[in-house]
Amino acid sequence: MVLHFTIAGLTASHGHYENEVNGNNNLQGSIAGAPAKGVIASSYIFIAAYGLTWICEAPTAWIY
């Protein structure tokens, strides 16, 4: 949950609105520089922590 708030805080404070990103109308936000690297790093850490649930808790915990 902390990583979600970290990503949201970085995006809210350093991101800005765009009409489109590289011609893609579906993407309407942009973030660059060190804050963007922070978002990427936080995302990787979140995925790594989430991936551990396959090992530690097993899929039966997800079904429950």
N, C-alpha and C positions, 0 to 999 in steps of 0.2 A: 504494500500500500504506500509505503514511503517513496518508492521509486515512481509510482504513478503521480504523486504530488510533486516530486522533483521535476519530472518531465512537464507537467502542467505549468508549474511556476516558471520554468525556463522559457517555455513557449509563450506564456502570457506576457512575460516581462521583456523578452527580446525578439519575439516574432512580430511580423507585420502582415497586413492584408495585401493580397495581390489579386488582380482579376483572373490571372492565369499564370501558371508556372511552366515555362518551356512549351507553350502552346497547348497545354492540357487544362481545360476549363474545370475539371474536377478538383484540381489542387488550387486552393485559394489562400494559402498561407505560406510564408517563407521565413526561414531563420538561417543565419549564417555566422561564421566565425566560431569562437570558442563556445558560445552557448549551444550551437548546433552539435559540436563534438560532445558536449555534456549530455544532450538528448540521446545521441547515438550510444554513448557509453552506458547511460542509465538503462536504455532499452536492452543492450546486450546482457547487462547484469540481471535484469528482470527475466529474460529468457533463460539464462543459466540457472537461476533459482527455481523457475518453474519446471525446467527440465529435471531437476533433482526429484520432483514428486514421482517420476516414473520409477526411480530407484528406491526411494525411501518409503513411500506410502503405497506404491503399486496402484494399478488402475482400479482395484476394488474400492479404494477410498474415494475415487471420483464417482463411481456408480452409486455409492451410498449417498 
